[in-house]
Amino acid sequence: MLLSKRNRNDNTSATGRQTKRHSPSPGGTDENQPISSNENDENASAFKTPENQRIKSFQHGSLTPVRSLAKSLEAAAVTSPGSAKKSISTKLTDKSVPAKQSDVSVENLLQDAKALFRRTAVPTRLVGRSQEKEIIIEFLENHVLKNTSGCLYISGSPGTGKSAMLREIMADMEPKYEDITTHTVKVCSINCMSIKEPKAIYSKLVSELKGPRTPVETDVIKQAEKLLNGKTKAMHVVVLDEIDHLLTKEQDVLYKIFEWASIPTSRLVLIGIANALDLTDRLLPRLRAKNCEPQLVNFNPYKVEEISAIIKDRLSSLSKDKDTPVIMQPQAIELCARKVAAATGDLRKALDVCRQAIEMSEIEAKKKSMASKPAALGEHKSNQQIGMSTPTNTAPKVTIAHVVKVMNVVFGSPTVQKIRQCNLQQKVALGVLVVMRSTPSKQKDQMSLGRFQEQYATLCSASDFITPVSRTELNDLVSMLETSGLLTLAKAKEERQRKINLSVQDAEVLQVIREIAVLQSWIDDALKKAEGKKLQKK
């Protein structure tokens, strides 16, 4: 009896195990039956997913019916044929991420390129000017390192690299100055355009060399002379940029400074920089008589090959990677170099052209990318359009067309070019005539030569950076402007009653004047006052 009962229980449990083993799973196969390696791998991976485990839990009653139903539907969606489309779209979306990254990289590349061509950008190295560089280095070694006084005059047209080359040389010479044991070196650099009047250079020298808290004595000239010519171990290297702004009627300021640097026992090494090529011959004839003539270095305007090499060198500094795109076409670089070299040889103009051309190319590329986007809300791009952003190796290029458009804006008409070739005082005179045109007046001699001289003195005195010339020099300036065809002078019995008028448009004069930082604020303030007088008259 006991044995038969035990056999019945064993049979019942065995039958239960057998029934359980052959009960089909929701997927339609035996979950305990091993899946052979010859079967489909996709089916194998599908039954090993967490969703099947949740379905098993539902069969055993461990999940609530509502939640289990949602999980079952989700599992069915994963294994359904429609899930293939979902995976494809996911892969395409993943491919679009690198496209966005390429957009960012292209944008950063263009931003870096524009920064390289800004006027304030300091290049890692200066291309060309090897001969001028050797002369300046030799001068510094013979005077600063050997502890002897001397003076050097660097001349050249605007944008020929005078100041940039000297800054680079002075920076390279600093380690040599520190190794000197016989004397110390003090370097002082002053832009003479920041000085209100030429005689203020003496107090500026004292404050720069001795410190801003140094009290200025009553006789500041003797104080500066004692500092630069006294018995001291310090050799003072003074760089005066735009030194032609120290010109006076008798040129006494420049005479003194150059003479100090020519004394054998002086402690001054003077380096003057200006645009005038014949400053020492034309304005300082007594220097040659006293054997105080400075050593001369002239920076000629840049040639086509030099401008082209500088542009290519700056572009090559963007990246050393071979995949880096050529942002500017070689033909565009050549056109820019030839146009600038033929006009002025001003490297700053070439840099402006390159920067504006890159900006123009960037704007056109953005417009094209915006036009390719779907117009209707909710409209999706096709699979071919996804990931079609501009890759890093096809960044927008600057073409000849871009350079031509920028050239027309930068260089403008031949009249603008003629005004740009005028010196600072001639541009000031033209600006005074523009202000006189804009100022309402009932006087019959509003545009007379005498009225112009008065207005010139008034407007120059309103600026801290413009030193008015004498009346004789002003008449010479007017005659030169008349000869160049920029203004006309009518005949009259008295010189002061001669009618004076501009032969060019006001906009052309203002365009050139506003390119100079010192004159921009000056002319804008004068025009605002003239506009205020118009409103009061109305």
TITI-541775 format. One record per residue (C-alpha): residue number from 1; x, y, z. Coordinates in pm, whole numbers, plus 50000, padded with zeros to 5 digits. Layout:
% TITI-541775
NODE  num      x      y      z
NODE  NUM      X      Y      Z
...
//
This chain:
% TITI-541775
NODE  num      x      y      z
NODE    1  50000  50000  50000
NODE    2  50265  50245  50093
NODE    3  50470  50151  49792
NODE    4  50182  50190  49548
NODE    5  50090  50527  49697
NODE    6  50448  50646  49662
NODE    7  50449  50529  49298
NODE    8  50131  50721  49227
NODE    9  50280  51043  49372
NODE   10  50598  50998  49170
NODE   11  50394  50944  48854
NODE   12  50184  51250  48926
NODE   13  50489  51474  48981
NODE   14  50657  51333  48675
NODE   15  50345  51392  48470
NODE   16  50333  51750  48600
NODE   17  50695  51804  48510
NODE   18  50634  51655  48169
NODE   19  50331  51875  48110
NODE   20  50516  52181  48222
NODE   21  50811  52097  48002
NODE   22  50591  52066  47692
NODE   23  50377  52374  47760
NODE   24  50438  52623  47474
NODE   25  50582  52966  47546
NODE   26  50421  53280  47406
NODE   27  50677  53278  47130
NODE   28  50552  52941  47011
NODE   29  50858  52728  47111
NODE   30  50973  52532  47406
NODE   31  51169  52770  47628
NODE   32  51355  52487  47802
NODE   33  51444  52317  47476
NODE   34  51797  52411  47374
NODE   35  51818  52613  47053
NODE   36  52058  52460  46806
NODE   37  52334  52663  46653
NODE   38  52184  52599  46305
NODE   39  51874  52801  46383
NODE   40  51834  53171  46305
NODE   41  52055  53387  46531
NODE   42  51799  53667  46525
NODE   43  51536  53441  46682
NODE   44  51787  53335  46943
NODE   45  51870  53689  47038
NODE   46  51502  53784  47039
NODE   47  51414  53519  47299
NODE   48  51697  53628  47523
NODE   49  51575  53987  47548
NODE   50  51445  54131  47878
NODE   51  51100  54157  47721
NODE   52  51063  53776  47710
NODE   53  51160  53760  48074
NODE   54  50881  54006  48154
NODE   55  50634  53791  47957
NODE   56  50740  53487  48161
NODE   57  50686  53685  48478
NODE   58  50337  53771  48358
NODE   59  50261  53401  48305
NODE   60  50369  53330  48660
NODE   61  50160  53616  48790
NODE   62  50438  53842  48917
NODE   63  50317  54149  48716
NODE   64  49983  54328  48712
NODE   65  49770  54258  48401
NODE   66  49765  54622  48274
NODE   67  50139  54675  48301
NODE   68  50208  54332  48160
NODE   69  49986  54403  47861
NODE   70  50181  54724  47788
NODE   71  50510  54537  47815
NODE   72  50379  54264  47585
NODE   73  50279  54519  47322
NODE   74  50621  54681  47350
NODE   75  50788  54344  47308
NODE   76  50576  54273  47003
NODE   77  50679  54608  46853
NODE   78  51045  54518  46896
NODE   79  51009  54185  46716
NODE   80  50761  54311  46456
NODE   81  50866  54381  46095
NODE   82  50802  54752  46149
NODE   83  51088  54766  46396
NODE   84  51328  54734  46106
NODE   85  51222  55078  45981
NODE   86  51269  55211  46329
NODE   87  51624  55079  46346
NODE   88  51702  55224  46003
NODE   89  51577  55567  46101
NODE   90  51779  55544  46421
NODE   91  52093  55468  46225
NODE   92  52028  55762  45993
NODE   93  51974  55988  46289
NODE   94  52301  55872  46436
NODE   95  52473  55960  46110
NODE   96  52340  56313  46132
NODE   97  52530  56381  46455
NODE   98  52875  56391  46288
NODE   99  52724  56625  46028
NODE  100  52637  56874  46302
NODE  101  52986  56838  46438
NODE  102  53126  56910  46091
NODE  103  52912  57224  46074
NODE  104  53068  57338  46399
NODE  105  53419  57256  46279
NODE  106  53368  57444  45952
NODE  107  53228  57742  46140
NODE  108  53524  57741  46378
NODE  109  53762  57714  46084
NODE  110  53610  58020  45917
NODE  111  53615  58215  46243
NODE  112  53984  58134  46288
NODE  113  54055  58236  45930
NODE  114  53884  58573  45976
NODE  115  54075  58630  46299
NODE  116  54405  58573  46117
NODE  117  54334  58859  45878
NODE  118  54232  59120  46134
NODE  119  54465  59418  46156
NODE  120  54511  59363  46527
NODE  121  54616  58999  46482
NODE  122  54979  58929  46568
NODE  123  55125  58669  46330
NODE  124  55345  58392  46461
NODE  125  55618  58507  46225
NODE  126  55679  58783  45971
NODE  127  55740  58678  45613
NODE  128  55989  58879  45409
NODE  129  56175  59201  45499
NODE  130  56493  59004  45568
NODE  131  56723  59284  45454
NODE  132  56554  59549  45668
NODE  133  56550  59310  45962
NODE  134  56926  59255  45940
NODE  135  56992  59631  45940
NODE  136  56779  59691  46251
NODE  137  56931  59396  46439
NODE  138  57282  59513  46352
NODE  139  57199  59865  46478
NODE  140  57071  59734  46812
NODE  141  57370  59507  46858
NODE  142  57619  59787  46781
NODE  143  57456  60038  47014
NODE  144  57241  59871  47281
NODE  145  57459  59566  47343
NODE  146  57785  59761  47310
NODE  147  57658  60041  47536
NODE  148  57689  60329  47289
NODE  149  57432  60594  47193
NODE  150  57283  60626  46847
NODE  151  56971  60709  46647
NODE  152  56783  60522  46374
NODE  153  56507  60654  46148
NODE  154  56268  60399  45992
NODE  155  56057  60533  45706
NODE  156  55801  60381  45473
NODE  157  55448  60408  45346
NODE  158  55158  60298  45568
NODE  159  55112  59924  45589
NODE  160  55469  59828  45496
NODE  161  55537  59648  45827
NODE  162  55763  59902  46001
NODE  163  55610  59884  46349
NODE  164  55535  59510  46329
NODE  165  55892  59426  46230
NODE  166  56040  59643  46504
NODE  167  55811  59484  46768
NODE  168  55922  59137  46665
NODE  169  56289  59232  46673
NODE  170  56260  59399  47013
NODE  171  56090  59089  47153
NODE  172  56366  58866  47016
NODE  173  56634  59092  47165
NODE  174  56498  59081  47521
NODE  175  56689  58763  47622
NODE  176  57012  58925  47502
NODE  177  56938  59235  47709
NODE  178  56897  59021  48020
NODE  179  57236  58857  47967
NODE  180  57421  59191  47969
NODE  181  57640  59237  48277
NODE  182  57800  59577  48208
NODE  183  57479  59780  48200
NODE  184  57102  59753  48212
NODE  185  56855  59825  47931
NODE  186  56528  60014  47967
NODE  187  56291  60008  47668
NODE  188  56025  60274  47617
NODE  189  55779  60290  47326
NODE  190  55562  60599  47266
NODE  191  55308  60668  46992
NODE  192  55342  61040  46925
NODE  193  54981  61062  46803
NODE  194  54871  61024  47165
NODE  195  55053  61343  47269
NODE  196  54850  61664  47268
NODE  197  55141  61889  47171
NODE  198  55501  61820  47065
NODE  199  55658  61967  47381
NODE  200  55464  61720  47593
NODE  201  55707  61451  47477
NODE  202  55955  61552  47751
NODE  203  55714  61484  48038
NODE  204  55603  61165  47861
NODE  205  55963  61041  47850
NODE  206  56012  61112  48220
NODE  207  55694  60931  48321
NODE  208  55765  60630  48098
NODE  209  56127  60585  48204
NODE  210  56105  60681  48573
NODE  211  55745  60581  48646
NODE  212  55410  60764  48638
NODE  213  55445  60876  49001
NODE  214  55767  61066  48932
NODE  215  55704  61440  48991
NODE  216  55753  61657  48684
NODE  217  55982  61951  48749
NODE  218  55924  62304  48627
NODE  219  56197  62276  48367
NODE  220  56095  61939  48229
NODE  221  56339  61969  47937
NODE  222  56637  61974  48174
NODE  223  56482  61692  48375
NODE  224  56455  61474  48064
NODE  225  56804  61570  47946
NODE  226  56953  61482  48284
NODE  227  56776  61147  48276
NODE  228  56896  61057  47926
NODE  229  57244  61209  47941
NODE  230  57331  61163  48309
NODE  231  57584  60926  48457
NODE  232  57397  60601  48489
NODE  233  57447  60237  48395
NODE  234  57109  60218  48229
NODE  235  57085  60249  47851
NODE  236  56747  60391  47746
NODE  237  56602  60258  47421
NODE  238  56325  60498  47314
NODE  239  56098  60410  47021
NODE  240  55894  60705  46889
NODE  241  55625  60585  46648
NODE  242  55465  60849  46420
NODE  243  55753  61080  46507
NODE  244  55643  61330  46241
NODE  245  55369  61444  46484
NODE  246  55642  61618  46684
NODE  247  55701  61867  46405
NODE  248  55685  62231  46510
NODE  249  55749  62558  46333
NODE  250  56118  62571  46431
NODE  251  56154  62192  46476
NODE  252  56320  62252  46814
NODE  253  56169  61937  46971
NODE  254  56304  61696  46711
NODE  255  56639  61874  46701
NODE  256  56687  61825  47074
NODE  257  56592  61459  47078
NODE  258  56814  61367  46782
NODE  259  57102  61571  46925
NODE  260  57074  61394  47261
NODE  261  57103  61057  47088
NODE  262  57411  61176  46894
NODE  263  57619  61276  47198
NODE  264  57889  61008  47254
NODE  265  57831  61003  47633
NODE  266  57453  60992  47600
NODE  267  57249  60711  47750
NODE  268  56989  60723  47473
NODE  269  56931  60497  47173
NODE  270  56657  60663  46967
NODE  271  56446  60483  46706
NODE  272  56203  60704  46512
NODE  273  55929  60570  46284
NODE  274  55732  60779  46033
NODE  275  55576  60765  45688
NODE  276  55776  61053  45540
NODE  277  56075  60930  45341
NODE  278  56269  61260  45347
NODE  279  56193  61383  45697
NODE  280  56555  61427  45798
NODE  281  56657  61591  45470
NODE  282  56357  61821  45437
NODE  283  56287  61924  45796
NODE  284  56610  61868  45986
NODE  285  56890  62016  45772
NODE  286  57093  62118  46076
NODE  287  57142  61756  46183
NODE  288  57375  61689  45893
NODE  289  57573  62006  45971
NODE  290  57622  61896  46333
NODE  291  57698  61538  46232
NODE  292  57380  61421  46409
NODE  293  57215  61259  46109
NODE  294  57046  60930  46205
NODE  295  57094  60601  46028
NODE  296  56816  60549  45773
NODE  297  56613  60237  45691
NODE  298  56341  60253  45427
NODE  299  56056  60001  45397
NODE  300  55940  59991  45035
NODE  301  55578  59900  44951
NODE  302  55509  59528  44937
NODE  303  55541  59353  44602
NODE  304  55304  59096  44454
NODE  305  55517  58799  44555
NODE  306  55553  58922  44913
NODE  307  55180  58986  44964
NODE  308  55092  58649  44814
NODE  309  55346  58471  45036
NODE  310  55212  58643  45350
NODE  311  54851  58547  45272
NODE  312  54945  58184  45205
NODE  313  55155  58169  45521
NODE  314  54866  58289  45736
NODE  315  54626  58039  45578
NODE  316  54872  57755  45629
NODE  317  54883  57831  46001
NODE  318  54517  57725  46039
NODE  319  54610  57358  46064
NODE  320  54889  57121  45968
NODE  321  54636  56849  45881
NODE  322  54625  56745  45517
NODE  323  54245  56733  45529
NODE  324  54226  57106  45607
NODE  325  54047  57276  45316
NODE  326  54200  57549  45104
NODE  327  53974  57837  45202
NODE  328  54097  58071  44927
NODE  329  54153  57974  44568
NODE  330  54510  58037  44447
NODE  331  54374  58260  44170
NODE  332  54188  58471  44429
NODE  333  54507  58515  44633
NODE  334  54698  58617  44323
NODE  335  54433  58872  44223
NODE  336  54427  59025  44571
NODE  337  54807  59053  44582
NODE  338  54833  59211  44237
NODE  339  54555  59461  44298
NODE  340  54692  59578  44634
NODE  341  55052  59593  44511
NODE  342  54951  59802  44210
NODE  343  54743  60042  44422
NODE  344  54940  60117  44740
NODE  345  55139  59811  44847
NODE  346  54967  59841  45185
NODE  347  54955  59497  45345
NODE  348  54671  59605  45574
NODE  349  54451  59653  45268
NODE  350  54529  59301  45153
NODE  351  54436  59163  45495
NODE  352  54109  59358  45490
NODE  353  54024  59221  45146
NODE  354  54088  58861  45254
NODE  355  53885  58895  45574
NODE  356  53585  59053  45401
NODE  357  53599  58799  45118
NODE  358  53590  58514  45372
NODE  359  53289  58677  45541
NODE  360  53112  58710  45205
NODE  361  53178  58345  45121
NODE  362  53053  58239  45464
NODE  363  52728  58436  45425
NODE  364  52662  58280  45083
NODE  365  52720  57931  45222
NODE  366  52474  57994  45506
NODE  367  52209  58117  45262
NODE  368  52246  57802  45053
NODE  369  52214  57578  45359
NODE  370  51903  57765  45473
NODE  371  51746  57730  45129
NODE  372  51792  57351  45137
NODE  373  51594  57317  45460
NODE  374  51221  57210  45444
NODE  375  50985  57504  45423
NODE  376  50669  57345  45570
NODE  377  50639  57283  45943
NODE  378  50675  56917  46027
NODE  379  50810  56822  45684
NODE  380  51090  56569  45712
NODE  381  51403  56549  45503
NODE  382  51448  56246  45283
NODE  383  51703  55986  45366
NODE  384  51938  56135  45105
NODE  385  51920  56483  45257
NODE  386  52001  56364  45608
NODE  387  52365  56415  45690
NODE  388  52436  56633  45384
NODE  389  52587  56923  45581
NODE  390  52912  57070  45456
NODE  391  53198  56846  45568
NODE  392  53528  56986  45683
NODE  393  53704  56902  45356
NODE  394  53454  57102  45144
NODE  395  53436  57431  45333
NODE  396  53322  57734  45131
NODE  397  53606  57882  44929
NODE  398  53687  58241  44846
NODE  399  53675  58279  44470
NODE  400  53783  58550  44230
NODE  401  53426  58682  44226
NODE  402  53437  58741  44602
NODE  403  53768  58927  44579
NODE  404  53642  59146  44295
NODE  405  53332  59246  44492
NODE  406  53538  59334  44799
NODE  407  53790  59527  44589
NODE  408  53517  59751  44456
NODE  409  53412  59834  44811
NODE  410  53756  59869  44971
NODE  411  53931  60067  44699
NODE  412  53626  60247  44567
NODE  413  53650  60507  44294
NODE  414  53973  60671  44166
NODE  415  53872  60983  44359
NODE  416  53876  60790  44686
NODE  417  54220  60657  44599
NODE  418  54342  61010  44537
NODE  419  54209  61125  44876
NODE  420  54376  60830  45050
NODE  421  54713  60939  44912
NODE  422  54686  61276  45090
NODE  423  54872  61330  45415
NODE  424  54700  61377  45750
NODE  425  54679  61757  45739
NODE  426  54541  61754  45384
NODE  427  54267  61513  45495
NODE  428  54191  61743  45788
NODE  429  54156  62037  45547
NODE  430  53913  61840  45330
NODE  431  53716  61744  45640
NODE  432  53690  62111  45741
NODE  433  53538  62192  45401
NODE  434  53282  61912  45447
NODE  435  53183  62057  45786
NODE  436  53157  62406  45636
NODE  437  52918  62273  45372
NODE  438  52701  62117  45641
NODE  439  52695  62428  45865
NODE  440  52412  62676  45791
NODE  441  52520  63037  45767
NODE  442  52385  63367  45638
NODE  443  52730  63503  45574
NODE  444  52820  63564  45211
NODE  445  53177  63454  45274
NODE  446  53073  63116  45413
NODE  447  53299  62928  45169
NODE  448  53576  63186  45143
NODE  449  53942  63119  45208
NODE  450  53944  63346  45515
NODE  451  53642  63168  45663
NODE  452  53809  62833  45592
NODE  453  54122  62937  45783
NODE  454  53914  63037  46086
NODE  455  53710  62718  46078
NODE  456  54027  62510  46043
NODE  457  54179  62665  46356
NODE  458  53855  62620  46552
NODE  459  53802  62254  46462
NODE  460  54168  62159  46519
NODE  461  54165  62318  46863
NODE  462  53863  62101  46954
NODE  463  54075  61787  46911
NODE  464  54349  61665  47143
NODE  465  54531  61479  46867
NODE  466  54535  61729  46576
NODE  467  54795  62005  46586
NODE  468  54705  62290  46347
NODE  469  54972  62411  46106
NODE  470  55062  62773  46051
NODE  471  54867  62988  45806
NODE  472  55148  62979  45552
NODE  473  55164  62598  45566
NODE  474  54784  62583  45541
NODE  475  54791  62792  45223
NODE  476  55050  62552  45081
NODE  477  54821  62259  45166
NODE  478  54530  62426  44988
NODE  479  54745  62491  44680
NODE  480  54850  62124  44670
NODE  481  54488  62012  44699
NODE  482  54392  62248  44417
NODE  483  54671  62109  44202
NODE  484  54548  61754  44260
NODE  485  54196  61858  44159
NODE  486  54029  61791  44494
NODE  487  53916  62152  44543
NODE  488  53882  62476  44347
NODE  489  53984  62833  44429
NODE  490  53820  63127  44257
NODE  491  53992  63459  44186
NODE  492  53925  63765  44399
NODE  493  54078  64104  44479
NODE  494  54167  63996  44831
NODE  495  54319  63662  44917
NODE  496  54074  63602  45201
NODE  497  53774  63656  44975
NODE  498  53865  63380  44731
NODE  499  53588  63123  44706
NODE  500  53693  62772  44801
NODE  501  53490  62464  44727
NODE  502  53530  62087  44714
NODE  503  53546  61917  44375
NODE  504  53456  61577  44520
NODE  505  53157  61440  44704
NODE  506  53128  61470  45080
NODE  507  53068  61095  45114
NODE  508  53402  61018  44947
NODE  509  53590  61247  45185
NODE  510  53410  61107  45490
NODE  511  53480  60750  45380
NODE  512  53855  60813  45382
NODE  513  53859  61022  45700
NODE  514  53663  60762  45898
NODE  515  53926  60503  45814
NODE  516  54164  60687  46050
NODE  517  54081  60631  46417
NODE  518  54205  60972  46527
NODE  519  54001  61160  46267
NODE  520  53685  60951  46291
NODE  521  53567  61084  46628
NODE  522  53682  61434  46536
NODE  523  53478  61457  46214
NODE  524  53172  61291  46371
NODE  525  53166  61542  46658
NODE  526  53202  61834  46416
NODE  527  52918  61707  46197
NODE  528  52693  61657  46502
NODE  529  52744  62019  46603
NODE  530  52666  62132  46248
NODE  531  52349  61920  46247
NODE  532  52247  62072  46581
NODE  533  52280  62420  46435
NODE  534  52053  62316  46148
NODE  535  51785  62197  46389
NODE  536  51806  62518  46591
NODE  537  51768  62723  46275
NODE  538  51452  62535  46180
//
